[in-house]
Structures are given as structure tokens and as C-alpha cells.
Amino acid sequence: MRDPSSVIVVREWDADSFHRQMLGFEAEGYIARRDSYEITPEVNPETGEIIHLHSIELSKPSPARD
């Protein structure tokens, strides 16, 4: 069973910021759940511009037990 405290979700509107955060968490030992990766298009109601929300779950493996 996975420890809920070892799971994080990265959500960013800016793709560059999203990827920087991903690299940082992976450097700390988190593993991306590739099946949870989503890009959700949204329309800014004020400008009509389409923007995209990038999101993914990452988990940190539990230490191996002897």
C-alpha cells in the first residue's frame, strides 16, 4: 500500500515551469506516474485565449525493508 504522504501532484499553467518542477522532484527521487499526465485546455473568460493546465502525479518509493 502506498503512503499518501509520498504522493504529490504538480499542476502548472506554464509548460516551462511544469517541466522545471518535474525535474526537481525527479532529482529528489520521485517517480512520475506517466499514466496520470494530463494537459487540460481552458479558455480565459476575460481574453478568450486558450491556455493549458499541465498536471501529473509523482510518488516517492518506500524504502526497501529487509
N, C-alpha and C positions, 0 to 999 in steps of 0.2 A: 504494500500500500504506500502511495506517495504522500510525503509530508506536505500539507498545503502551504506551509511557510516557505517551502523551497520552490514554489511556482510563482513566476512573475509574468505580467503582461506588459508588453511595450506597445504603446499607441501614440502615433505621431502623424501630424498633417504633412510635415516636411520630410521628403524622402531621404535627404542627406542626413538630417538629424536622426531619423529612424535607424539608418544603417550605422551611424556612429554609435548609437546606444547598443545596437545588436553586437557590434564588435567588442564594446566594453564589457558587456555581460558574458560573452563567449570567452573573453580573456580571463574572466573570474571563474570559469569552469561551468557556466550554464550551457545547456544544450537546447537548441531551438526545436520546438515541435513543428516541423515543416508542414504537417497537415493542418495546423491552426492558422497559417499565414493567410491574411485577407487584405485586399485593397477594396475599400468601400467608397464609391463616388458619392459626393454630396454637392448640393447646389447652395452657394452662398445666397441667402434671400435678399441681401442688400445689393449685390452686384450681378447676380445671375451667373457668376463664374463657377465652373465645376472644379471642385477640389477633391483630393483623395486622402482618406484616412488609412494609414498602414498599421496593421496590428499583427502580433504573433505572441504565442506563449513560449516561455522558456522555463526549464526546470534544472535544478542542481541535483545531480545524482547523490544518493545517500552514500555515506562512507561504507565500504565493504566491511562486513562482520566476519570474524573468524569462526 
